[in-house]
């Protein structure tokens, strides 16, 4: 589920691989990596207690399941000296889907087939690669007001 050696991983089925590779990777603190802190954006509570802030939402790019809403969050600790691991990040992303994304879904018009939650240790422009960034992504469908984890 992490970005290791310039590749983006989904959590699904890759936790053990991601953990093994993460142990080999040298952690870089968000400050050393030039992370941008968003001081005017309040932190969002997540189960791990790490400081997470909303970066933006992408609504104009479809996904493999159709209409997709992407919610991107800054989570410097996932790439810090004491990084948040994939299992913990997965719990945080599920909580962000339930507590943040659901509140920001459109009430009129087409509903998304998929919601994607991403955590990044630094702000990376959407669609651009940053080999130094640590990023986690997960996809969810929404039914009956609940986020349902999907194979990504």
C-alpha positions as CSV (number, residue, x, y, z in Angstrom):
1,X,0.0,0.0,0.0
2,X,2.9,2.4,0.2
3,X,5.2,4.1,-2.3
4,X,8.5,2.3,-2.3
5,X,11.2,2.6,-4.9
6,X,8.9,4.8,-7.0
7,X,5.9,2.5,-7.1
8,X,2.4,3.0,-5.7
9,X,0.9,0.1,-3.8
10,X,-2.7,-0.6,-2.9
11,X,-3.2,-2.2,0.6
12,X,-5.1,-5.2,-0.8
13,X,-2.9,-8.3,-0.6
14,X,0.3,-6.3,-0.3
15,X,0.5,-5.6,3.4
16,X,3.3,-8.1,4.0
17,X,5.2,-7.1,0.9
18,X,4.8,-3.4,1.8
19,X,6.0,-4.1,5.4
20,X,9.0,-6.0,4.2
21,X,10.0,-3.3,1.7
22,X,9.2,-0.5,4.3
23,X,11.7,-2.1,6.6
24,X,14.4,-1.9,3.9
25,X,13.5,1.7,3.0
26,X,15.2,4.6,4.9
27,X,12.5,6.7,6.5
28,X,12.6,10.4,5.7
29,X,11.0,12.9,8.0
30,X,8.3,15.1,6.4
31,X,10.3,18.2,7.3
32,X,13.5,16.8,5.6
33,X,11.5,16.0,2.5
34,X,10.1,19.5,2.2
35,X,6.6,18.6,3.2
36,X,4.1,21.4,3.1
37,X,2.1,22.0,6.3
38,X,-1.4,23.3,5.8
39,X,-1.7,25.6,8.9
40,X,-5.2,27.0,7.9
41,X,-6.7,23.5,7.5
42,X,-7.7,21.9,10.9
43,X,-6.4,18.4,11.6
44,X,-8.9,15.6,11.3
45,X,-9.0,13.0,14.0
46,X,-8.0,9.4,13.0
47,X,-7.7,6.2,15.0
48,X,-3.8,6.3,15.0
49,X,-3.7,9.8,16.4
50,X,-1.4,11.1,13.6
51,X,-2.0,14.6,12.4
52,X,-4.0,14.4,9.1
53,X,-5.2,17.4,7.1
54,X,-7.4,17.6,4.0
55,X,-5.5,18.7,0.9
56,X,-8.2,18.6,-1.8
57,X,-10.9,16.6,-3.5
58,X,-10.7,15.5,-7.1
59,X,-14.1,15.2,-8.8
60,X,-13.3,15.5,-12.5
61,X,-11.3,12.3,-13.1
62,X,-13.2,9.0,-13.6
63,X,-12.0,5.7,-12.2
64,X,-12.4,2.1,-13.3
65,X,-15.8,1.8,-11.7
66,X,-17.2,5.0,-13.1
67,X,-17.7,8.3,-11.3
68,X,-15.0,8.5,-8.7
69,X,-14.4,11.1,-6.0
70,X,-10.9,11.3,-4.6
71,X,-10.2,12.8,-1.2
72,X,-6.5,13.5,-0.7
73,X,-5.0,14.0,2.8
74,X,-1.6,15.2,4.1
75,X,-0.2,12.7,6.7
76,X,3.5,13.6,7.3
77,X,4.0,10.9,9.8
78,X,3.6,8.1,7.2
79,X,7.0,9.1,5.9
80,X,8.5,10.3,9.1
81,X,11.3,8.9,11.3
82,X,8.7,6.8,13.2
83,X,6.4,6.0,10.3
84,X,2.8,4.9,10.4
85,X,2.6,1.4,8.8
86,X,0.2,0.1,6.2
87,X,-2.2,-1.6,8.7
88,X,-2.6,1.5,10.7
89,X,-2.9,3.7,7.6
90,X,-5.7,1.4,6.4
91,X,-7.7,2.0,9.6
92,X,-7.1,5.7,9.3
93,X,-8.3,5.7,5.6
94,X,-11.5,3.8,6.5
95,X,-12.1,6.4,9.3
96,X,-11.6,9.2,6.9
97,X,-14.0,7.7,4.4
98,X,-16.7,7.4,7.2
99,X,-16.0,10.7,9.0
100,X,-15.0,13.0,6.2
101,X,-15.8,11.7,2.7
102,X,-19.4,10.7,3.4
103,X,-20.1,14.2,4.7
104,X,-18.8,15.7,1.5
105,X,-20.6,13.5,-1.1
106,X,-23.0,15.3,-3.4
107,X,-26.6,15.3,-2.2
108,X,-28.0,16.0,-5.7
109,X,-27.0,14.5,-9.1
110,X,-25.0,11.4,-9.8
111,X,-23.5,9.6,-6.9
112,X,-20.0,8.2,-7.1
113,X,-19.4,4.5,-7.9
114,X,-16.2,4.8,-5.9
115,X,-14.5,6.9,-3.3
116,X,-10.7,6.9,-3.1
117,X,-8.9,8.0,0.0
118,X,-5.2,8.8,-0.2
119,X,-2.6,9.7,2.4
120,X,0.6,11.3,1.4
121,X,3.6,12.5,3.5
122,X,3.8,15.6,1.3
123,X,1.6,17.5,-1.1
124,X,2.1,16.0,-4.6
125,X,0.1,17.5,-7.5
126,X,-2.6,15.0,-8.6
127,X,-1.4,12.8,-11.4
128,X,2.3,13.7,-10.9
129,X,5.0,11.3,-9.7
130,X,7.3,12.0,-6.8
131,X,9.6,9.1,-6.1
132,X,10.4,10.5,-2.6
133,X,6.8,10.6,-1.5
134,X,5.2,8.0,0.7
135,X,1.6,7.5,-0.4
136,X,-1.2,5.1,0.6
137,X,-4.4,4.7,-1.4
138,X,-7.6,2.8,-0.8
139,X,-11.0,2.6,-2.6
140,X,-14.5,2.3,-1.2
141,X,-18.0,2.0,-2.5
142,X,-20.8,3.7,-0.6
143,X,-24.0,1.9,0.1
144,X,-26.7,2.8,2.7
145,X,-24.5,5.6,4.0
146,X,-21.5,3.3,4.8
147,X,-18.1,3.1,3.2
148,X,-17.3,-0.5,2.0
149,X,-13.7,-1.3,1.3
150,X,-13.1,-2.4,-2.3
151,X,-10.3,-4.4,-3.8
152,X,-8.0,-1.7,-5.3
